[in-house]
Each structure stands twice: as structure tokens, then as C-alpha cells.
């Protein structure tokens, strides 16, 4: 199993709008990606940054999803900070 880990920065005045886009557009699109297993999107208490971890069945599917994330437009006030593919080495 492989994870796509994404970190973003969010302008404080865009937190609500970016969450709406996340819930209504990003999550449904990612959930349809080939090999999707599960995903978790998190926000800091002050809502100025987010971190997501989305799990895929293979490295190829995770890399394809990471490339999709790199090419997707981001909501206003959101800046992609980092996108990386990591092997999941343990889970509970």
C-alpha cells in the first residue's frame, strides 16, 4: 500500500471556502481515482494549513494520483506546499 501525502497552506480568510471546495470537489474526485483505498484530510487548529494522507493499492496508482493533485487547480487562498508518495510500512 502507498500513501499520497499532501500539505497545503491556507489563507485565514479562505478557510471556510477552501473546506467547501475540499468536501464538494476534491474528496469526491480523489475517491474515484484508480486504486483508491481511503483518505484523511486534516486541518490545523488555526486552519492555516492542512495535511492529507490518501491510501492507494499500488505505487503506480499513488504516483498517478500525486500527478493529478499537482495538475489540479487549487482553491483561491490555498497554496500547495508539498506532495509526496510514501510506502505504508505499518498500520493498526
Secondary structure as the mmCIF struct_conf table of DSSP 4:
data_model
#
loop_
_struct_conf.conf_type_id
_struct_conf.id
_struct_conf.beg_label_comp_id
_struct_conf.beg_label_asym_id
_struct_conf.beg_label_seq_id
_struct_conf.end_label_comp_id
_struct_conf.end_label_asym_id
_struct_conf.end_label_seq_id
STRN STRN1 UNK A 2 UNK A 10
HELX_RH_3T_P HELX_RH_3T_P1 UNK A 12 UNK A 14
HELX_RH_AL_P HELX_RH_AL_P1 UNK A 15 UNK A 21
HELX_RH_PI_P HELX_RH_PI_P1 UNK A 22 UNK A 26
HELX_RH_AL_P HELX_RH_AL_P2 UNK A 27 UNK A 31
TURN_TY1_P TURN_TY1_P1 UNK A 32 UNK A 32
BEND BEND1 UNK A 33 UNK A 33
TURN_TY1_P TURN_TY1_P2 UNK A 34 UNK A 35
STRN STRN2 UNK A 36 UNK A 43
TURN_TY1_P TURN_TY1_P3 UNK A 45 UNK A 46
BEND BEND2 UNK A 47 UNK A 48
STRN STRN3 UNK A 49 UNK A 56
BEND BEND3 UNK A 57 UNK A 58
HELX_RH_AL_P HELX_RH_AL_P3 UNK A 59 UNK A 71
BEND BEND4 UNK A 72 UNK A 72
HELX_LH_PP_P HELX_LH_PP_P1 UNK A 73 UNK A 75
TURN_TY1_P TURN_TY1_P4 UNK A 76 UNK A 77
STRN STRN4 UNK A 78 UNK A 87
#
